[in-house]
Amino acid sequence: MSRLPRFSCPPELSGKLETWFVEFSLHFRDFVKSPRPLRGTPKLSLHVGPPVVTHSQWPKTAGGMLDQMCQLPDSRIAKVVSTIKKKTPADGLAVNVEEPLLQVLSLLKYQITFAELQWTEKQGERKASAKLVDIMHLYDQWVHEVLPPGGLRFKTNERHNLLLLYGLAGGLEKLTSSELVHFFDNVCPCGTEIHNQQVLQRLRAKLQKSLAWCDPTRME
């Protein structure tokens, strides 16, 4: 495994994290922290056209979406996406693109998979129904390019959620609680200099439990 770039960490940490995930995290940090355009700077023209779902080039599968992302001009992101695709089973690449997008939105907003919300609704939980409607609404806004001008707003810290979601496939599940805090203090773009250890621990455990969910009847 190659040496971790651009931030200092204990030697034991470099042996636990995947290089592709560290590269993704650093790019994510740099992108979010990039300076905003100054006032008076001409704005880029907004895309005008039919909803993206009507385009013939719109990917129909998760694999197709990853293929398009591999063509992004930033070679760092293209490399990361390519690595993710190689690690994804064939049946995972073949799923309809709607499914993973719904899962990500559900995990970002409620830290629970869309599939688990569907199962919970079938058990008669009315709150799950409201959450499902909310996630579907967010999905429709995204694919039809009608998101609010300021972007989506989440009550949870979506940057923490995103880093942990990708990181659970990149080695974050192997870190001790203190190592997890060290990583977030150096890489997370949320602006917090010192992260709360208990908050990160709880979030990691919650996402791990949700991602491991398969059949609730088997859960203890």
N, C-alpha and C positions, 0 to 999 in steps of 0.2 A: 504494500500500500504506500502511496506517495505521501510525502510530507505535507502537513496541513498548511495552506498558504495564508499569509497576511494576518495572522493573529497568533499570539503566544498561548500555549496550552500545555498542561502536564503531559509527559510522554505517554502515560497510560491512556489518555484521551485519544491520541492520534491512532492508537491501535484498535479503537472501538468504532470510530466513525468512518463511513464510506467516503472516499474522496469526491465522488460525484455529488454527494449531498452537501459537503462543505462548500464546494464550488457554487452549487445552487444557492446556498444560504448567503454567501458573500455577495453574489450578484443581486439577490433579493434585497439585501441590506443597502447596497449601493444605489439600486434603482429607487427604492422608497425614499432614501435620504438625498437624492439628487435635487439640486436647487430648483425652485419654481421660477418660471419666467417672470421678469420684472414687469411692473405696471407699465403699460404703454407698448409692450412688446406685441407685435401683430400675432393674433391667434391663428393656429392652423385651421383651415377650413374643415368643417365637420363632414363626415361621410354622409352622402345622401343617396338613397337607392332603396331597392326592395328589401324586405326583411332577410336576414342572412339565411334563414331556413329555406328560402325559396331558391337560393343559388344552387346550380347543379353541382358546384364544387364543394358544397357543404358536406363534411364527412358524415357517414351514416353509422360508423362504428368507432369504438374507442381507439382501435388501432389506426383508423383513418385520421382521427384527430391528432394522434401522436406523430403520424407521418407528416402532417401539415406543419406541426410545431417544429419538426426537425429541419424544416426549410427556413426557419427564422434567420434573419441576418446576423444576429448575435451568436457567434460560434459557441460561447459558453453555455447558453441555454440550449442550443441545438444538441450539444454534446450530452448534457444532462438528460434531455428528453429521450435521446437515442439510448442511453443507458437504462432508463426506466422501461422503455419498450422491450429491450432485450430481457429484462427481468420479469416481464409480465407474461403469464401463461397464455397459450394460444386461445383458450376459451375466454380469457379475460379481454383479449384484443378484439374478439368477435362480438362482444355485447353491443347493443344499440347505444349510441353515444348519449342518449337521453339519461340512461341509468347512472353512469358515473357522475354526470353533472348534477343530477338530483342528489346523489349521495354526498358530494362535496358541499353543496349548498346547505344540506341538512346538518352535516357535521360542523360546518362553520357557524351556523346560527344556533343549533341546539345540542351539539356534541352527541348526536345520536344518528344512526344510519336511517336513511329513508325507508329501507326494508323493515327495520324494527318499528318505525312509526306506523307503517301499514299493518304490521302484525298486531300492535297495541290497539289500533283503531278497531280491528276485528274482534277484539276482546271487550269492546264497549266503552273504551276510554275516549270521552268527548274531546278532551284537550288535545289528543293526538290528531283528531280530525281537523281541528283548527290549525295545527302546525303543518299538516299535509297541504292544506289549502294555501297557506302562506308560502311554503316552499315551491309549490307549483306556480304560484303567482310570480315569485322571484325568477324562476326558470323562464317563464314566458316573457318577462321583461328583458331578460338577458338575450335570448335567442332572437327576439324581434327588435333589438337595439333601441329599447325605450326605457332604459334605466334612468333614474333621476340624475339631473346634471351633476350633483355632487357625489354620485356613486351610491352604492348600497351602504346602509348603516346597520351595524350589528351591536347588540348590547354586550356581547362578549368581545374579547380582544382577538380579532380575526387574524392578526399577524402571528400571535402565539399559536393559534389553531393551525394555521398553514404550515409553520415551521415544524410543529409536532407531527402533523399528518404526514408530511414528506419524510420527516426525520425518523419516524417509527420504522420506515423501510431502509433508513440510512445509518442506523446505529444508536439513535437516541434512547432506545429501550434498554441498552446495555450500560448507560451512564448511571452513576450514583446520583443522589439528589444534589450534592455539592457540585459535581461535574456538570450536571444539567444547568445549574444556575450560572456557572462559569461560562458555559457555551452561550447562553442567552445574553449574558452581560456583554459579551464581545461581539455577538453577531446579530442579535435581534434589532430590527430597525424601529421599534416602537418608541424609542426615546428614553426609556427607563434605564438609568445607569446601574441600579442594583435591583434585580428581580427577586420576587418573593418565592422562597424555596417551597413552601407549603402549597402555594397556588399552582406552581408548575408541576409539582408532584401529583396534586389532585387532578389537574387537567390531563396529564399524561395517562394516569390510571383510568380516567373516564373514557378517553379516546381509545385506549387499548381494549377496554371492555366492550365498547361499542363496535369496534372493528372486528373483534373476535366473535361477535354475535353471529350465530348461524341459525339455530333452532331454539327459540326461547323455552320450549318445553324441556330442553336438556339442561337449561341453566339452573344452577343451584340457588 
